[in-house]
Amino acid sequence: MALLRSFGVSEAEPLLQGETVYLRPPVMADYRQWAELRELSRGFLTPWEPVWPADDLTRSAFRRRLRRYAAERREGRSYPFFLFSAGGDQLLGGATLSNIRRGVSQACSLGYWMGEPHAGKGHMRRAVALIMPFCFDVLQLHRIEAACLPSNAPSIRILQRSGFVQEGYARRYLHINGAWQDHLLFARLADDPLVSGAFSPQWTAAS
């Protein structure tokens, strides 16, 4: 269930609540946790992300990021989320639904990142299990797309175990770590069957 709750912003925002993790839009109060986790994970994340701006981890840059996020949500173009542990509200990583297309497409792109201390523990698979019903049941999208570097084996496993199907290979597709790099292209459709061993979303009501 995608719940709506206020997180210090003017409009109600989606809360995707699972048993062990939850996702919600970032707010200014998240800045310290976010900056510390990103700095701690800089070397871990660098091979998989665009080059960070020089001021990327500053408070002012984070504030600009939130303004951009809010504008894109209002326009229905993207839904950024931070991923937290359900028990201790510890920031684990983030996921974003971007490039939302309506009309004859009804599709979006999924991207995500995980802090180095929390990688390899199944958190992102659980997050993706929460995001898919939000895309298909709440946003009424038909298709979720994702791209990853061919060398990113952990991300490939997350997508495959979440029922995404590899559909193609895009040459020099995205500018990652300072260079145009090839990517594998994956997608999952609203009516695709669940795969064996995939996490199913088990929501609990928020208090």
Secondary structure, DSSP 4 states (H G I P E B T S, - for coil): -EEEE-SSSSS-EEEEE-SSEEEE---GGGHHHHHHHHHHTHHHHGGGSPPPPTTTTSHHHHHHHHHHHHHHHHTTS-EEEEEEETTT--EEEEEEEEEEE-TTT-EEEEEEEE-GGGTTSSHHHHHHHHHHHIIIIIS--SEEEEEE-TT-HHHHHHHHHTT-EEEEEEEEEEEETTEEEEEEEEEEETTPPPPTT----------
